[in-house]
Amino acid sequence: MSNGTLLVATVGQAVIRSADDGRSWHRLGVNQKMEFDAITRSLSFSPQHPATIYAGADIGLCISSDTGGTWHQVDSPFNGQTVWKVAVDPQDAQRIFVGTGAPSRAVLWRTLDGGASWYRVPVEIPEFCDGVSRPRLLAFAYDPTDRDQVWFGLEEGGLFHSRDGGETFERIDDRLLWDFNSDVHCIQVLPNNGQKVIVVVCVNAVYRSVDEGQTWTGIITKEVFGLYYTRAMSAPPGSESTVLISISDGTPGTTSKVLISRDAAQSWEVLPLPQQPNSCIWAIAFNPENPRQLVAGTKYGHLFTSENGGDSWQKHWREFSEIADVAWTPAVATIKAGHQSVIK
């Protein structure tokens, strides 16, 4: 029995999939709108429609209705631009936010009808920045307790908050405590048993706010864990207070750690990995049907999965080209190998 489908978004080999828990892996077929050697940056799907996968790619936004087998380009004003973030609303699959970025201009787009029409959010995003030349819109979060509140952030270019469903945003990263506070990698909103906590990962720090972003506390990761580069963050679907992050010695880095907090980012512990990752862990994702199952991928192609919430992990035999994102959908893909497949 399969536990669903693992999907790995890569920089140069599009989306690679496994429907047998990682024993075999398959690239895309030819003659598709999204090339089998495309650059893909982001994956997202709705828990209510787990076979419908969205991918941010170098040609814009792509959609698959068969768990990643065939892909079509969503016609949009950002066709031909690089999409760095796709965020499907977990409570409303018709509501999707999309962020573009380098080499394209960073822009935030919203659809309320599944991609039939698009709204360009009127927010001022810098065209250039110090650290990465052109900003990339990496971070987006829905507030599970209030659908009117959404958040996004850029590498580099700031942290933004909306109270009107994404019609308008206010930039608020100047409230964060330390240097590099405009370099935002991830955002999560945790209900935390009635005391909502906003968690923001910047390049060098993890911040938390209990007053919807008015004030912040946090940690500088190098001071606490000896590794300064803070990259990925993910929370189990429906989680009140559990959240995971990854930290590394740099980008791409030579090693990485996964940390877990069970008290809404107040304290952290290191989770045990079976071996040293070869670079920074770039992406972490949960299976929404079984939040004990999670997958993590490193910048340079190591893939790890856990069946018990991160208490133990296995490293997969297949190593990939550069990994940009990962997903674990409960939908089981029907995969027909176009070429010879190696079975482990």
C-alpha positions, 0 to 999 in steps of 0.5 A: 500500500502506498502512502501517497506520492512524493514530489520533488521540485528541482532546478533543471529536471522539473518535478520528479515523483515517486508513488512507491515510497521512494523505491522508484523515481520518475521524471516528466514525460516529453511533449508537455508545456512544462519541459522535463528539464525545467526549473521549478521553484515551488509546489502546492496543493489543497488538502481537499484536492490532493491530486491537483498540484500547482508548480511555480516554474520558469515559464510561470504557473503550471497545474497538474490534475493527475498528481504530477503526470501531465502539466498545463500552463495556467494562462496569466499575466505572468506567463514567461516569468519565474514563479518562486512561490505558489500558495493554495489556500488550505481552506479554499482551493480557488484562492491562490497567491503566486509570487514571482522573482529573479530573474523576473521582477518580484510581484505578488498575484492573487486569484479567487477563481482558481486562476481564471482571473488575476489581481496584481497586489498593489504593494511596493517591492524593490526591484533590486536588493543587496544580497541576491540582486533581484528579490525572490518572493519566497514566503507566504502564509495564511492565518488559519484563524482569520481568512482576511489575514495573510502574510508574505516576505521576500529574499530580500525585500521585506515582511508584509501583512494584510488584514483585508484578504490580500487587497492591500499590504503593510510592510512591517519588517522594520519592527524586527529586531536584528540586522538582515530583517528584510531577508525573509525566508518563511512565515507560519501562523500557529493558533497555539491554543487560542494565543495566535503566534506568527513565526518568521524565519529570516536569514539569520534569525527566528522571530515570533509575535503574539500581537499580530506583528506589532512586537517581536521576540526571537533568537539569532540561530548562530548564537543558540545553535552555532549555525547561522543560515536559517532556511526552511520552515513547516508546520503539520497541518492543523498544528496548534504549536508544533513547527520545524525549521532548518539551519545550516552553515550557509548557502548552499552550505556543507551541512544542516540541522532540523529543529523542532519546537513544540511550544510555538517557537519558544524553545527548540530541539535538534532532531536526529538525522541518519547522516550529515546532509550534504548542504542546507535543507532547503524544503520541508513538507508534511503529508496533510492526511498523516502529519506524522509523515514528512519529507525534507530535501537539501539544496544539493539533492539529499532527500529524507523522510520520516514516518514519526513526526521527525523523531527518526528519518531515513535517507533515500537512495536516489539523490537529485539535482538541486532541490527547490521544494518538496511535497507529500500528497496523499493522492497516489499517482499512476506512473508509467515509466517512459524509460527504464526505471531503477528499482531499489 
